[in-house]
Amino acid sequence: MIESDDFKGNIKFELGLIVGDNLGIHSITGFVESFSSNYPCRVCEIRKEDRSLEQYNLDVLECNVTTSGIKDVCVWHDVCGFNVLDQSGMDIMHDLLEGVCKFDIAFLLNYYIYALKMFSLQILNERMIHFDYGPDSSSKPPVLITENIYNIRLSVSEMLVIVQYFGLLIGDFVP
């Protein structure tokens, strides 16, 4: 029951999406929590168009975790209109900023700096120090050092800033 000066009543809503890191989402939706299993992904067991609620229900009934990656029925299916296959999303923080972007930025920097020698780490760091990040200045990334250029360690907000401004930082070096 919600009460205010202008309103007293119930507000009803529908569960639209569950978002979280892969381990958390797998844990609360009935998928395996081991990412080294044969079918570790709730998204890509088969082609997207072939992954249906009917197939999901068959996989739950068969109880064969090794062939489906599904260990339990999703408790969220009790929520009216919810379907785990359509309503669990990927998490930009874990999947991209702490995952794909970390590896891609490290690869690109190593390729441009050491393989193609388009610019130096010192030049990049000078640009990062003097760049006007505007409203993102509180997430200004630290200078990068040679020892961790292959394994960049940045906070999520720092990685987001690097990704957003990467083209402006090095764009004039890349033909």
ABEGO torsion letter per residue (X at the ends): XBBBAABBEBBBBBBABBBBBAAAAAAAAGBBABAABABABAAAABBAAABBAAAAAAAAAAGBAAAAGBABBBAAAABBGBBAAAABBBBAAAAAAABAAAAAAAAAAAAAAAAAGABBAAAAAAAAAABBAEAAAAABBBBBBAAAAABBBBBAAAAAAAAAAAAAAAAAABX
